[in-house]
Amino acid sequence: MMFKKLVQKLNIDKEKSSSAAINPIDVDFDDRKHDFLKKLTKNALNLYEKKCDIKNFTKLALSDPENTSHNEIVNELFNKGVIDPADDEKLLELSDNRRFLRDLGLID
């Protein structure tokens, strides 16, 4: 009997002491605050990802400016018969391609 009373008293004291600390996840925000914080978090994440992308691109672009292996790879592809997408003739053919323009929804 005395042990039960002691346990109950300890449980009550524990509840009182734990109620002083508030878990931010358990707080009931109204919808506007919740939406604002959700949008703010999303914007912060987008800015962080953009910063990382810029940092990684800069690191890649400035890694070795004297490395011209990409030019050799492109030349090999052209020698194998791959069509240059920047060729004016091919762009003109593509702009006159009825099937392509229909797929884009530009003509009926």
Chimera marker file (.cmm) of the C-alpha trace (Angstrom):
<marker_set name="trace">
<marker id="1" x="0.000" y="0.000" z="0.000" r="1" g="1" b="0" radius="0.5"/>
<marker id="2" x="2.718" y="2.413" z="0.940" r="1" g="1" b="0" radius="0.5"/>
<marker id="3" x="4.694" y="1.453" z="-2.162" r="1" g="1" b="0" radius="0.5"/>
<marker id="4" x="1.684" y="2.279" z="-4.399" r="1" g="1" b="0" radius="0.5"/>
<marker id="5" x="1.318" y="5.705" z="-2.802" r="1" g="1" b="0" radius="0.5"/>
<marker id="6" x="5.003" y="6.396" z="-3.275" r="1" g="1" b="0" radius="0.5"/>
<marker id="7" x="4.831" y="5.397" z="-6.975" r="1" g="1" b="0" radius="0.5"/>
<marker id="8" x="1.750" y="7.585" z="-7.521" r="1" g="1" b="0" radius="0.5"/>
<marker id="9" x="3.456" y="10.556" z="-5.872" r="1" g="1" b="0" radius="0.5"/>
<marker id="10" x="6.554" y="10.060" z="-8.030" r="1" g="1" b="0" radius="0.5"/>
<marker id="11" x="4.405" y="9.825" z="-11.174" r="1" g="1" b="0" radius="0.5"/>
<marker id="12" x="2.568" y="13.056" z="-10.288" r="1" g="1" b="0" radius="0.5"/>
<marker id="13" x="5.863" y="14.855" z="-9.611" r="1" g="1" b="0" radius="0.5"/>
<marker id="14" x="7.273" y="13.527" z="-12.882" r="1" g="1" b="0" radius="0.5"/>
<marker id="15" x="4.256" y="14.799" z="-14.852" r="1" g="1" b="0" radius="0.5"/>
<marker id="16" x="4.537" y="18.239" z="-13.275" r="1" g="1" b="0" radius="0.5"/>
<marker id="17" x="8.238" y="18.522" z="-14.073" r="1" g="1" b="0" radius="0.5"/>
<marker id="18" x="7.833" y="17.286" z="-17.647" r="1" g="1" b="0" radius="0.5"/>
<marker id="19" x="4.999" y="19.718" z="-18.387" r="1" g="1" b="0" radius="0.5"/>
<marker id="20" x="7.412" y="22.653" z="-18.038" r="1" g="1" b="0" radius="0.5"/>
<marker id="21" x="9.270" y="21.584" z="-21.191" r="1" g="1" b="0" radius="0.5"/>
<marker id="22" x="7.200" y="21.936" z="-24.338" r="1" g="1" b="0" radius="0.5"/>
<marker id="23" x="7.818" y="19.779" z="-27.349" r="1" g="1" b="0" radius="0.5"/>
<marker id="24" x="7.531" y="22.046" z="-30.420" r="1" g="1" b="0" radius="0.5"/>
<marker id="25" x="6.062" y="19.217" z="-32.460" r="1" g="1" b="0" radius="0.5"/>
<marker id="26" x="3.169" y="18.843" z="-30.008" r="1" g="1" b="0" radius="0.5"/>
<marker id="27" x="2.234" y="22.522" z="-30.054" r="1" g="1" b="0" radius="0.5"/>
<marker id="28" x="-1.026" y="23.197" z="-31.867" r="1" g="1" b="0" radius="0.5"/>
<marker id="29" x="-0.316" y="25.929" z="-34.398" r="1" g="1" b="0" radius="0.5"/>
<marker id="30" x="-3.213" y="27.437" z="-36.210" r="1" g="1" b="0" radius="0.5"/>
<marker id="31" x="-3.301" y="26.670" z="-39.930" r="1" g="1" b="0" radius="0.5"/>
<marker id="32" x="-1.816" y="29.982" z="-41.016" r="1" g="1" b="0" radius="0.5"/>
<marker id="33" x="1.272" y="29.578" z="-38.863" r="1" g="1" b="0" radius="0.5"/>
<marker id="34" x="1.656" y="25.973" z="-39.966" r="1" g="1" b="0" radius="0.5"/>
<marker id="35" x="1.391" y="26.895" z="-43.658" r="1" g="1" b="0" radius="0.5"/>
<marker id="36" x="3.825" y="29.776" z="-43.198" r="1" g="1" b="0" radius="0.5"/>
<marker id="37" x="6.404" y="27.556" z="-41.495" r="1" g="1" b="0" radius="0.5"/>
<marker id="38" x="5.944" y="24.824" z="-44.107" r="1" g="1" b="0" radius="0.5"/>
<marker id="39" x="6.442" y="27.334" z="-46.952" r="1" g="1" b="0" radius="0.5"/>
<marker id="40" x="9.424" y="28.903" z="-45.178" r="1" g="1" b="0" radius="0.5"/>
<marker id="41" x="11.026" y="25.483" z="-44.744" r="1" g="1" b="0" radius="0.5"/>
<marker id="42" x="10.430" y="24.643" z="-48.405" r="1" g="1" b="0" radius="0.5"/>
<marker id="43" x="11.959" y="27.953" z="-49.525" r="1" g="1" b="0" radius="0.5"/>
<marker id="44" x="14.967" y="27.426" z="-47.259" r="1" g="1" b="0" radius="0.5"/>
<marker id="45" x="15.463" y="23.940" z="-48.707" r="1" g="1" b="0" radius="0.5"/>
<marker id="46" x="15.227" y="25.271" z="-52.281" r="1" g="1" b="0" radius="0.5"/>
<marker id="47" x="17.789" y="27.990" z="-51.538" r="1" g="1" b="0" radius="0.5"/>
<marker id="48" x="20.126" y="25.433" z="-49.959" r="1" g="1" b="0" radius="0.5"/>
<marker id="49" x="19.806" y="23.101" z="-52.956" r="1" g="1" b="0" radius="0.5"/>
<marker id="50" x="20.437" y="26.005" z="-55.343" r="1" g="1" b="0" radius="0.5"/>
<marker id="51" x="23.526" y="27.015" z="-53.382" r="1" g="1" b="0" radius="0.5"/>
<marker id="52" x="24.824" y="23.427" z="-53.476" r="1" g="1" b="0" radius="0.5"/>
<marker id="53" x="24.129" y="23.146" z="-57.210" r="1" g="1" b="0" radius="0.5"/>
<marker id="54" x="26.014" y="26.375" z="-57.921" r="1" g="1" b="0" radius="0.5"/>
<marker id="55" x="28.890" y="25.294" z="-55.705" r="1" g="1" b="0" radius="0.5"/>
<marker id="56" x="29.129" y="21.859" z="-57.355" r="1" g="1" b="0" radius="0.5"/>
<marker id="57" x="28.859" y="23.306" z="-60.877" r="1" g="1" b="0" radius="0.5"/>
<marker id="58" x="31.554" y="25.880" z="-60.169" r="1" g="1" b="0" radius="0.5"/>
<marker id="59" x="33.795" y="23.182" z="-58.733" r="1" g="1" b="0" radius="0.5"/>
<marker id="60" x="33.241" y="21.022" z="-61.807" r="1" g="1" b="0" radius="0.5"/>
<marker id="61" x="33.635" y="23.854" z="-64.315" r="1" g="1" b="0" radius="0.5"/>
<marker id="62" x="36.835" y="25.162" z="-62.788" r="1" g="1" b="0" radius="0.5"/>
<marker id="63" x="38.354" y="21.777" z="-61.978" r="1" g="1" b="0" radius="0.5"/>
<marker id="64" x="40.800" y="21.582" z="-64.891" r="1" g="1" b="0" radius="0.5"/>
<marker id="65" x="40.469" y="24.230" z="-67.611" r="1" g="1" b="0" radius="0.5"/>
<marker id="66" x="43.147" y="22.577" z="-69.739" r="1" g="1" b="0" radius="0.5"/>
<marker id="67" x="41.262" y="19.283" z="-69.937" r="1" g="1" b="0" radius="0.5"/>
<marker id="68" x="39.817" y="19.107" z="-73.451" r="1" g="1" b="0" radius="0.5"/>
<marker id="69" x="38.711" y="15.484" z="-73.409" r="1" g="1" b="0" radius="0.5"/>
<marker id="70" x="35.091" y="16.582" z="-73.957" r="1" g="1" b="0" radius="0.5"/>
<marker id="71" x="36.031" y="17.961" z="-77.372" r="1" g="1" b="0" radius="0.5"/>
<marker id="72" x="37.586" y="14.621" z="-78.342" r="1" g="1" b="0" radius="0.5"/>
<marker id="73" x="34.454" y="12.750" z="-77.227" r="1" g="1" b="0" radius="0.5"/>
<marker id="74" x="32.197" y="15.063" z="-79.282" r="1" g="1" b="0" radius="0.5"/>
<marker id="75" x="34.445" y="14.714" z="-82.338" r="1" g="1" b="0" radius="0.5"/>
<marker id="76" x="34.340" y="10.915" z="-82.032" r="1" g="1" b="0" radius="0.5"/>
<marker id="77" x="30.531" y="11.042" z="-81.922" r="1" g="1" b="0" radius="0.5"/>
<marker id="78" x="30.381" y="13.224" z="-85.040" r="1" g="1" b="0" radius="0.5"/>
<marker id="79" x="32.766" y="10.851" z="-86.827" r="1" g="1" b="0" radius="0.5"/>
<marker id="80" x="30.443" y="7.955" z="-85.958" r="1" g="1" b="0" radius="0.5"/>
<marker id="81" x="27.554" y="9.737" z="-87.671" r="1" g="1" b="0" radius="0.5"/>
<marker id="82" x="25.803" y="11.453" z="-84.790" r="1" g="1" b="0" radius="0.5"/>
<marker id="83" x="24.021" y="14.597" z="-86.030" r="1" g="1" b="0" radius="0.5"/>
<marker id="84" x="25.126" y="17.942" z="-84.625" r="1" g="1" b="0" radius="0.5"/>
<marker id="85" x="22.060" y="19.401" z="-82.852" r="1" g="1" b="0" radius="0.5"/>
<marker id="86" x="23.323" y="22.950" z="-83.384" r="1" g="1" b="0" radius="0.5"/>
<marker id="87" x="23.618" y="22.533" z="-87.156" r="1" g="1" b="0" radius="0.5"/>
<marker id="88" x="21.482" y="25.195" z="-88.868" r="1" g="1" b="0" radius="0.5"/>
<marker id="89" x="20.350" y="22.803" z="-91.588" r="1" g="1" b="0" radius="0.5"/>
<marker id="90" x="19.068" y="20.246" z="-89.082" r="1" g="1" b="0" radius="0.5"/>
<marker id="91" x="17.307" y="22.925" z="-87.038" r="1" g="1" b="0" radius="0.5"/>
<marker id="92" x="15.573" y="24.164" z="-90.197" r="1" g="1" b="0" radius="0.5"/>
<marker id="93" x="14.467" y="20.623" z="-91.048" r="1" g="1" b="0" radius="0.5"/>
<marker id="94" x="13.149" y="20.167" z="-87.534" r="1" g="1" b="0" radius="0.5"/>
<marker id="95" x="11.210" y="23.434" z="-87.669" r="1" g="1" b="0" radius="0.5"/>
<marker id="96" x="9.493" y="22.262" z="-90.885" r="1" g="1" b="0" radius="0.5"/>
<marker id="97" x="8.731" y="18.799" z="-89.562" r="1" g="1" b="0" radius="0.5"/>
<marker id="98" x="4.914" y="18.536" z="-89.462" r="1" g="1" b="0" radius="0.5"/>
<marker id="99" x="4.850" y="15.495" z="-87.198" r="1" g="1" b="0" radius="0.5"/>
<marker id="100" x="7.147" y="17.178" z="-84.660" r="1" g="1" b="0" radius="0.5"/>
<marker id="101" x="5.107" y="20.393" z="-84.672" r="1" g="1" b="0" radius="0.5"/>
<marker id="102" x="1.873" y="18.372" z="-84.293" r="1" g="1" b="0" radius="0.5"/>
<marker id="103" x="3.364" y="16.508" z="-81.317" r="1" g="1" b="0" radius="0.5"/>
<marker id="104" x="4.191" y="19.851" z="-79.723" r="1" g="1" b="0" radius="0.5"/>
<marker id="105" x="0.620" y="20.991" z="-80.315" r="1" g="1" b="0" radius="0.5"/>
<marker id="106" x="1.660" y="23.938" z="-82.429" r="1" g="1" b="0" radius="0.5"/>
<marker id="107" x="-0.398" y="22.859" z="-85.471" r="1" g="1" b="0" radius="0.5"/>
<marker id="108" x="-3.529" y="20.756" z="-85.979" r="1" g="1" b="0" radius="0.5"/>
<link id1="1" id2="2" r="1" g="1" b="0" radius="0.2"/>
<link id1="2" id2="3" r="1" g="1" b="0" radius="0.2"/>
<link id1="3" id2="4" r="1" g="1" b="0" radius="0.2"/>
<link id1="4" id2="5" r="1" g="1" b="0" radius="0.2"/>
<link id1="5" id2="6" r="1" g="1" b="0" radius="0.2"/>
<link id1="6" id2="7" r="1" g="1" b="0" radius="0.2"/>
<link id1="7" id2="8" r="1" g="1" b="0" radius="0.2"/>
<link id1="8" id2="9" r="1" g="1" b="0" radius="0.2"/>
<link id1="9" id2="10" r="1" g="1" b="0" radius="0.2"/>
<link id1="10" id2="11" r="1" g="1" b="0" radius="0.2"/>
<link id1="11" id2="12" r="1" g="1" b="0" radius="0.2"/>
<link id1="12" id2="13" r="1" g="1" b="0" radius="0.2"/>
<link id1="13" id2="14" r="1" g="1" b="0" radius="0.2"/>
<link id1="14" id2="15" r="1" g="1" b="0" radius="0.2"/>
<link id1="15" id2="16" r="1" g="1" b="0" radius="0.2"/>
<link id1="16" id2="17" r="1" g="1" b="0" radius="0.2"/>
<link id1="17" id2="18" r="1" g="1" b="0" radius="0.2"/>
<link id1="18" id2="19" r="1" g="1" b="0" radius="0.2"/>
<link id1="19" id2="20" r="1" g="1" b="0" radius="0.2"/>
<link id1="20" id2="21" r="1" g="1" b="0" radius="0.2"/>
<link id1="21" id2="22" r="1" g="1" b="0" radius="0.2"/>
<link id1="22" id2="23" r="1" g="1" b="0" radius="0.2"/>
<link id1="23" id2="24" r="1" g="1" b="0" radius="0.2"/>
<link id1="24" id2="25" r="1" g="1" b="0" radius="0.2"/>
<link id1="25" id2="26" r="1" g="1" b="0" radius="0.2"/>
<link id1="26" id2="27" r="1" g="1" b="0" radius="0.2"/>
<link id1="27" id2="28" r="1" g="1" b="0" radius="0.2"/>
<link id1="28" id2="29" r="1" g="1" b="0" radius="0.2"/>
<link id1="29" id2="30" r="1" g="1" b="0" radius="0.2"/>
<link id1="30" id2="31" r="1" g="1" b="0" radius="0.2"/>
<link id1="31" id2="32" r="1" g="1" b="0" radius="0.2"/>
<link id1="32" id2="33" r="1" g="1" b="0" radius="0.2"/>
<link id1="33" id2="34" r="1" g="1" b="0" radius="0.2"/>
<link id1="34" id2="35" r="1" g="1" b="0" radius="0.2"/>
<link id1="35" id2="36" r="1" g="1" b="0" radius="0.2"/>
<link id1="36" id2="37" r="1" g="1" b="0" radius="0.2"/>
<link id1="37" id2="38" r="1" g="1" b="0" radius="0.2"/>
<link id1="38" id2="39" r="1" g="1" b="0" radius="0.2"/>
<link id1="39" id2="40" r="1" g="1" b="0" radius="0.2"/>
<link id1="40" id2="41" r="1" g="1" b="0" radius="0.2"/>
<link id1="41" id2="42" r="1" g="1" b="0" radius="0.2"/>
<link id1="42" id2="43" r="1" g="1" b="0" radius="0.2"/>
<link id1="43" id2="44" r="1" g="1" b="0" radius="0.2"/>
<link id1="44" id2="45" r="1" g="1" b="0" radius="0.2"/>
<link id1="45" id2="46" r="1" g="1" b="0" radius="0.2"/>
<link id1="46" id2="47" r="1" g="1" b="0" radius="0.2"/>
<link id1="47" id2="48" r="1" g="1" b="0" radius="0.2"/>
<link id1="48" id2="49" r="1" g="1" b="0" radius="0.2"/>
<link id1="49" id2="50" r="1" g="1" b="0" radius="0.2"/>
<link id1="50" id2="51" r="1" g="1" b="0" radius="0.2"/>
<link id1="51" id2="52" r="1" g="1" b="0" radius="0.2"/>
<link id1="52" id2="53" r="1" g="1" b="0" radius="0.2"/>
<link id1="53" id2="54" r="1" g="1" b="0" radius="0.2"/>
<link id1="54" id2="55" r="1" g="1" b="0" radius="0.2"/>
<link id1="55" id2="56" r="1" g="1" b="0" radius="0.2"/>
<link id1="56" id2="57" r="1" g="1" b="0" radius="0.2"/>
<link id1="57" id2="58" r="1" g="1" b="0" radius="0.2"/>
<link id1="58" id2="59" r="1" g="1" b="0" radius="0.2"/>
<link id1="59" id2="60" r="1" g="1" b="0" radius="0.2"/>
<link id1="60" id2="61" r="1" g="1" b="0" radius="0.2"/>
<link id1="61" id2="62" r="1" g="1" b="0" radius="0.2"/>
<link id1="62" id2="63" r="1" g="1" b="0" radius="0.2"/>
<link id1="63" id2="64" r="1" g="1" b="0" radius="0.2"/>
<link id1="64" id2="65" r="1" g="1" b="0" radius="0.2"/>
<link id1="65" id2="66" r="1" g="1" b="0" radius="0.2"/>
<link id1="66" id2="67" r="1" g="1" b="0" radius="0.2"/>
<link id1="67" id2="68" r="1" g="1" b="0" radius="0.2"/>
<link id1="68" id2="69" r="1" g="1" b="0" radius="0.2"/>
<link id1="69" id2="70" r="1" g="1" b="0" radius="0.2"/>
<link id1="70" id2="71" r="1" g="1" b="0" radius="0.2"/>
<link id1="71" id2="72" r="1" g="1" b="0" radius="0.2"/>
<link id1="72" id2="73" r="1" g="1" b="0" radius="0.2"/>
<link id1="73" id2="74" r="1" g="1" b="0" radius="0.2"/>
<link id1="74" id2="75" r="1" g="1" b="0" radius="0.2"/>
<link id1="75" id2="76" r="1" g="1" b="0" radius="0.2"/>
<link id1="76" id2="77" r="1" g="1" b="0" radius="0.2"/>
<link id1="77" id2="78" r="1" g="1" b="0" radius="0.2"/>
<link id1="78" id2="79" r="1" g="1" b="0" radius="0.2"/>
<link id1="79" id2="80" r="1" g="1" b="0" radius="0.2"/>
<link id1="80" id2="81" r="1" g="1" b="0" radius="0.2"/>
<link id1="81" id2="82" r="1" g="1" b="0" radius="0.2"/>
<link id1="82" id2="83" r="1" g="1" b="0" radius="0.2"/>
<link id1="83" id2="84" r="1" g="1" b="0" radius="0.2"/>
<link id1="84" id2="85" r="1" g="1" b="0" radius="0.2"/>
<link id1="85" id2="86" r="1" g="1" b="0" radius="0.2"/>
<link id1="86" id2="87" r="1" g="1" b="0" radius="0.2"/>
<link id1="87" id2="88" r="1" g="1" b="0" radius="0.2"/>
<link id1="88" id2="89" r="1" g="1" b="0" radius="0.2"/>
<link id1="89" id2="90" r="1" g="1" b="0" radius="0.2"/>
<link id1="90" id2="91" r="1" g="1" b="0" radius="0.2"/>
<link id1="91" id2="92" r="1" g="1" b="0" radius="0.2"/>
<link id1="92" id2="93" r="1" g="1" b="0" radius="0.2"/>
<link id1="93" id2="94" r="1" g="1" b="0" radius="0.2"/>
<link id1="94" id2="95" r="1" g="1" b="0" radius="0.2"/>
<link id1="95" id2="96" r="1" g="1" b="0" radius="0.2"/>
<link id1="96" id2="97" r="1" g="1" b="0" radius="0.2"/>
<link id1="97" id2="98" r="1" g="1" b="0" radius="0.2"/>
<link id1="98" id2="99" r="1" g="1" b="0" radius="0.2"/>
<link id1="99" id2="100" r="1" g="1" b="0" radius="0.2"/>
<link id1="100" id2="101" r="1" g="1" b="0" radius="0.2"/>
<link id1="101" id2="102" r="1" g="1" b="0" radius="0.2"/>
<link id1="102" id2="103" r="1" g="1" b="0" radius="0.2"/>
<link id1="103" id2="104" r="1" g="1" b="0" radius="0.2"/>
<link id1="104" id2="105" r="1" g="1" b="0" radius="0.2"/>
<link id1="105" id2="106" r="1" g="1" b="0" radius="0.2"/>
<link id1="106" id2="107" r="1" g="1" b="0" radius="0.2"/>
<link id1="107" id2="108" r="1" g="1" b="0" radius="0.2"/>
</marker_set>
